[in-house]
Amino acid sequence: MCLLIAAGPLFVRAEDFREALALMDYEEMTEKYRYDEYYQLYEHVIMETWNADDPNFIAQSRAMQALHVVLIFDMEIQNGGVAQFFWNDGSAYAALVPEMLREMGLDDVAALYESFIVENYIQMEEIDSYRERFPDMGEEFYSLHPFDEFDEAYMKLWAETNLNSRFLDYAEGHPEIYDVK
């Protein structure tokens, strides 16, 4: 699939959404996707390096838990894809993703993720074994599931619905996230 995106006054052909985003003017993209605000929120939420089963994570407000899981999920996908998310964050986080996305009103993203999990017969308890079974995270690991297909669909949804703004809107409606316990 080839996309046409606005790049200043011109339209540019792009093969996928990551390429399309890369072709956008930096200032336009920063403003549209509220990157400065997003990174400030990300730094605040992620400054505490909890695990999903850590008592300190459990003690946080539901909104903080949701943002913590969802922002990690989002940044992993933007950085290296859902495969990297599974590899780095394991089954504890992977199992929480749909619930936390729905907590934030991101049902469309939750449905995309759940569909990927179900269609590819991914068992949450197997995710933790990926590091042992594929220590180099190489080609064999990436051939397990169509990770790139999920990543492309996610990034398309990310761009079309401006997920950064949706994350920020959720945070603005939950000032308790600034009361870290």
C-alpha positions as CSV (number, residue, x, y, z in Angstrom):
1,M,0.0,0.0,0.0
2,C,1.3,3.4,-0.9
3,L,0.1,6.5,1.0
4,L,-0.1,10.2,0.0
5,I,0.8,12.6,2.8
6,A,1.0,16.3,3.0
7,A,4.6,17.5,3.3
8,G,4.3,21.2,3.4
9,P,2.5,22.3,0.2
10,L,3.3,19.0,-1.6
11,F,2.0,15.5,-1.3
12,V,4.6,12.8,-0.9
13,R,4.3,9.1,-1.6
14,A,5.2,6.9,1.3
15,E,5.2,3.1,1.6
16,D,4.0,2.9,5.3
17,F,3.0,5.2,8.1
18,R,6.4,5.2,9.7
19,E,7.9,6.5,6.5
20,A,5.0,8.9,6.1
21,L,5.6,10.3,9.6
22,A,9.3,10.5,8.9
23,L,8.6,12.7,5.8
24,M,6.5,15.2,7.7
25,D,7.9,18.5,8.7
26,Y,9.3,18.2,12.2
27,E,7.5,21.3,13.6
28,E,4.2,20.3,12.0
29,M,4.5,16.8,13.5
30,T,5.6,18.0,16.9
31,E,2.6,20.3,17.1
32,K,0.1,17.9,15.6
33,Y,1.1,15.0,17.8
34,R,1.9,17.1,20.9
35,Y,5.3,15.5,21.3
36,D,6.7,18.0,23.9
37,E,3.7,17.4,26.1
38,Y,3.8,13.6,25.4
39,Y,7.4,13.3,26.5
40,Q,6.9,15.3,29.6
41,L,4.0,13.0,30.5
42,Y,6.1,9.9,29.6
43,E,9.0,11.1,31.8
44,H,6.6,11.7,34.7
45,V,4.8,8.4,34.4
46,I,7.9,6.3,33.7
47,M,10.2,7.9,36.1
48,E,9.2,5.2,38.6
49,T,10.5,2.0,37.2
50,W,7.9,-0.4,38.5
51,N,7.1,-3.9,37.3
52,A,3.5,-4.7,36.8
53,D,3.5,-7.0,39.8
54,D,5.5,-4.6,42.1
55,P,3.6,-3.5,45.2
56,N,4.6,0.1,44.4
57,F,2.8,-0.2,41.0
58,I,-0.2,-1.8,42.6
59,A,-0.4,1.1,45.1
60,Q,-0.7,3.7,42.4
61,S,-4.0,5.1,41.2
62,R,-5.8,3.2,38.5
63,A,-5.1,6.1,36.1
64,M,-1.4,6.0,36.8
65,Q,-1.3,2.3,36.3
66,A,-3.1,2.6,33.0
67,L,-0.8,5.4,31.8
68,H,2.2,3.5,32.9
69,V,1.3,0.3,31.0
70,V,0.0,2.1,27.9
71,L,2.9,4.5,27.6
72,I,5.4,1.7,27.9
73,F,3.4,-0.3,25.3
74,D,3.3,2.7,23.0
75,M,7.0,3.7,23.3
76,E,8.1,0.1,22.7
77,I,6.0,-0.1,19.5
78,Q,7.3,3.3,18.3
79,N,10.9,2.2,19.1
80,G,11.0,-1.4,18.0
81,G,7.5,-2.8,17.6
82,V,5.3,-5.1,19.6
83,A,8.0,-7.8,19.4
84,Q,10.3,-5.5,21.4
85,F,7.4,-4.9,23.8
86,F,7.0,-8.6,24.4
87,W,10.8,-9.1,24.7
88,N,11.5,-6.2,27.1
89,D,8.4,-6.1,29.2
90,G,7.1,-9.7,29.4
91,S,3.8,-11.3,30.1
92,A,2.9,-9.2,33.2
93,Y,2.6,-6.1,31.1
94,A,1.4,-7.9,27.9
95,A,-1.6,-9.3,29.9
96,L,-2.5,-5.8,31.3
97,V,-2.5,-4.0,27.9
98,P,-6.2,-4.5,26.8
99,E,-7.6,-3.7,30.3
100,M,-5.5,-0.6,30.6
101,L,-6.3,0.6,27.1
102,R,-10.0,0.2,27.8
103,E,-9.5,2.1,31.1
104,M,-8.3,5.0,29.0
105,G,-11.1,4.7,26.5
106,L,-8.9,3.3,23.8
107,D,-11.2,0.4,22.8
108,D,-10.1,0.6,19.2
109,V,-6.4,0.0,20.2
110,A,-7.4,-2.8,22.7
111,A,-9.4,-4.5,19.9
112,L,-6.4,-4.4,17.6
113,Y,-4.1,-5.9,20.2
114,E,-6.5,-8.6,21.3
115,S,-7.2,-9.5,17.7
116,F,-3.4,-9.9,17.1
117,I,-3.1,-12.1,20.3
118,V,-6.0,-14.3,19.4
119,E,-5.3,-14.6,15.6
120,N,-1.7,-15.6,16.3
121,Y,-2.5,-18.0,19.2
122,I,-0.2,-16.0,21.5
123,Q,-0.2,-17.4,25.1
124,M,0.7,-14.8,27.7
125,E,2.6,-17.4,29.7
126,E,4.8,-18.1,26.7
127,I,5.9,-14.5,26.3
128,D,8.3,-14.7,29.2
129,S,10.1,-17.7,27.5
130,Y,11.0,-15.6,24.4
131,R,14.2,-14.3,26.0
132,E,15.4,-17.8,26.8
133,R,14.3,-19.4,23.6
134,F,15.6,-16.6,21.3
135,P,18.5,-15.0,23.2
136,D,19.6,-12.9,20.2
137,M,16.1,-11.6,19.3
138,G,17.0,-12.5,15.8
139,E,15.2,-13.7,12.6
140,E,13.8,-16.8,14.2
141,F,12.1,-14.7,16.9
142,Y,10.7,-12.3,14.4
143,S,9.3,-15.2,12.3
144,L,7.1,-16.4,15.2
145,H,4.3,-14.0,14.5
146,P,3.5,-11.3,12.0
147,F,4.8,-8.5,14.3
148,D,5.3,-6.1,11.4
149,E,1.6,-6.4,10.4
150,F,0.6,-5.4,13.9
151,D,3.1,-2.6,14.1
152,E,1.9,-1.1,10.8
153,A,-1.8,-1.3,11.9
154,Y,-0.9,0.3,15.2
155,M,1.0,3.1,13.7
156,K,-1.8,3.7,11.2
157,L,-4.3,3.9,14.1
158,W,-1.8,6.1,16.0
159,A,-1.5,8.6,13.2
160,E,-5.2,8.6,12.2
161,T,-6.6,9.0,15.7
162,N,-3.6,11.0,17.2
163,L,-3.0,8.6,20.1
164,N,-0.6,11.1,21.7
165,S,-3.4,13.6,22.2
166,R,-5.7,10.8,23.4
167,F,-3.1,9.9,26.1
168,L,-2.7,13.5,27.1
169,D,-6.4,14.1,27.2
170,Y,-6.8,11.1,29.6
171,A,-4.0,12.4,31.8
172,E,-5.6,15.9,31.9
173,G,-8.8,14.3,33.2
174,H,-6.9,12.5,36.0
175,P,-4.8,14.9,38.0
176,E,-4.2,12.1,40.6
177,I,-1.5,10.8,38.4
178,Y,0.7,13.6,39.8
179,D,0.3,12.1,43.3
180,V,2.8,9.3,43.0
181,K,2.8,7.0,46.0
